[in-house]
Amino acid sequence: MLGTIALLSDFNGTAIGKIGGADEKSVNQGLHGFNPVLTGIALTLFLDGPHGWMIALVAAALTANAAELLAKDPVIEFVDLLAVK
């Protein structure tokens, strides 16, 4: 089960990287699949119940989206998160 979640998480991250317009070099190096795989594995190990694997895959996709957003301009995005309005 853990290997399947890791594979599907990597597929999610890579697909989101390609669809999101990431450069081909970083996609081929596997940079967009790394964080989702770690998230999928961690949540699969720590969540109990019959639907833990679905939550892990959704969280992996959200991690890939967050990494994609921060990769575009990490300094500005991080400063915007900290800004008090």
N, C-alpha and C positions, 0 to 999 in steps of 0.2 A: 504494500500500500504506500509506503513512504517513497519508494522509487517512482511510482506512478505519479504521485503528487509533485515530486521534484521535476519530472519530465513535463507534466502539464503546466506547471508554474513557469518553467523555462520557455515553453512554447508561448504562453501568454505574454511574458515579458518581451520576447523577441518580436512577436506580432505587433505589440503595441509600439515598440521602437520603430519598426518598419512603417506602420501606418502613421505614426506621429511625425515622420519625416526626419528621423535621426540619420546621421551620416552613415554610409555603408560600412566604413571601416570599423566603427564602434559596434555596429550590429554584428559584423562577422567575428569580432573579437569576443563576443558573448557578454558585453558589458550591460546590456539591457535585460539579460536573463538572470544575472547573478543575485541581485537583491530580491526579486520575486521567489527564487528558489529557496533562499534562506528564510523568507517569511513563510512560505508554504510548508517547509520542513518543521519550523518552530511551532507553528500553529497546529500542525498535524500531531506533533508529539504532546502538546500541552492541552489540547481540547479533547474532551470526552463526548461521547454521544454519537448517534448515527449520522448527524449532519455536520460533524466537525470538518470533514474533507471539503464540503462545499464552502464553508466559511473560509477555509484555508485558501482555496482557489480564488475566491472573491477578494480576499485580502492581498493575495499575490498580484492580482490585476490592479488593485488600488495602489500598491507599492510601485508597480511599473509606471503608472500614471504620475505619481508624485515624483519619481526619479526623472521622468521625462520633462516635467514642468521645471524642476530645479536645474536640470542640465542646460536649459536654454539660457538662463541668466541667474546663476545661483546667488550672487551677491545682492542683486536688487530684490529678488524674491525673499531672501532671508531678512533683509532690512525691512521689507514691507510687512513681514510677519511680526516683527518686533515693534513696528511703529505704533505709537499711541495716537489715536485720532480723536 
